[in-house]
Amino acid sequence: MLELYNFSQSTCSQKVRICLAEKKLDWVDRRLVSKDRHHISPEYLKLNPNGVVPTLVHDGAPVIESSVIVQYLDDVFPDPRLTPGDPKTVAQMRAWVIFVEQVPTPAVRYPSFQHGGLMQKFQAMSRKEFEATIVRRPLKSRFYRRMGQMGFPQEDIDDALDDIRKTVCRMEIMLRGSNPWLLGEQYTIADICVAPLIDRMQDMGYSGLWEADLPHVTGWLRRMKARPAYTTTFYWGSRLSEQYPDIAHAHGEEIVRALQRSSGSPSVSTTISSAI
């Protein structure tokens, strides 16, 4: 039996749900609620001592870390295969997955937490309540303390947008020519791991980071959204805008600054010019 402990709006949970849907696997949805702190309950911490989602439980054995989970699922349930057959391409996929974990995944958290309702929750707490909340988290206590009750400094948001811009520029190169997917003709875990992050940025009104000059990324996201597994994954309530309708308020100045910084970066400007 497969059970997935997850949040509806968690991008890491979403990539596992995409994988499960692509493989048409039956699984039990153990949907947790963040505000109820299910993920830091003693019961859940026995499954995942990191206190984060998702956690896959397969026949009683927990598997943690979303990128590990999707690769585990592809090993155990190889139909359809989401890993390339060529070892060199597999190495490229694994390198990309590490990049996604290190760069855009943490970057997306900054605007998500800033605009996705968490700051309002923190502002409603007393200082003592806030400290008690963040100290209970096995991971990310420093991250929450940096955010504080008033939100991240603008420089943190700008740095995060720079990392997202770097990500979509790399994707533009990977999609050059007639490649429909990041590693070529085959749809793989490389696409699945980054898709919820780009979807989140679009949902929050940041699609200007790629729509004007990165047409391959725009087309790739359109193809991702057309897949039945994607529709299954993003049921109503899976996007922040469905809970916070004003989340996509004007981010024009932030986007313009990010594009200006990008145009001044030799590595990024070279990436764009060679990709389009």
Secondary structure by P-SEA (a helix, b strand, c coil): cbbbbcccccaaaaaaaaaaaaabbbbbbbcccccccccccaaaaaaccccccbbbbccccccccaaaaaaaaaaaccccccccccaaaaaaaaaaaaaaaccaaaaaaaaaaaccaaaaaaaaccaaaaaaaaaacccaaaaaaaaccccccaaaaaaaaaaaaaaaaaaaaaacccccccccccccaaaaaaaaaaaaaaaaccccccccccaaaaaaaaaaaacaaaaaaaccccccccccccccccaaaaaaaaaaaaaacaaaaaaaaacc
